[in-house]
């Protein structure tokens, strides 16, 4: 692009289109011709505006976390740890309505060649950050009496992220919204309850009432 010449494309829109390609194809699966075609620009314009492919991926990853994945950070403001997790499960399932693609942070570069190792390591770091965020929130809930005093917060954090990871794989495998909701509900039955004088879990959602009819009468 000649120096001083104004760009003839919307950078935000171009990033959104690049995000769709990376989200659907993964880092290594997304080729430069595919990216430039989706973004409506040529290679020189891509390099001038966004840098190389790795730099472009990092920019789209920031856009992903601030956009489609924003529910994850908003959910941590919920008053109880259980509500945090339920909001995250619900947010993830809603995110799939635009097309089942799973999660970019999970599947973007699970396995890749040596040249893409920095990208894989960055996604590993982000996944570890999520586990740490859950653990920190659960530790606070335990101190506040929202979780039992004997709660194993590191394991609970890994359990929740493991379910999320599994939902991402299921979403990419075209699981339906209802199927993913049932998995999330089943996972929440393992939730530890603090002794507050009423140890019964909250009323189950409509989707799990039928299953409870053949269980106990508590």
Protein Blocks (a to p, Z undefined) as FASTA:
>chain_A
ZZhiacfbdfklmmmmmmmmmmmnojmlpcfklmmmmnopafklmmmmnopfklmmmmmm
mmmmmmmmmmmmmmmmpmbfklmmmmmmmmmmmmmmnopebjaklmmombccfklmmmmm
mmmmmmmmmmmmmmmmmmmmmmnopacfklcfklmmmmmmmmmmmmmmmmmnopafklmm
mmmmmmmmmpccddehiabccdddfklmmmmmmmcfZZ
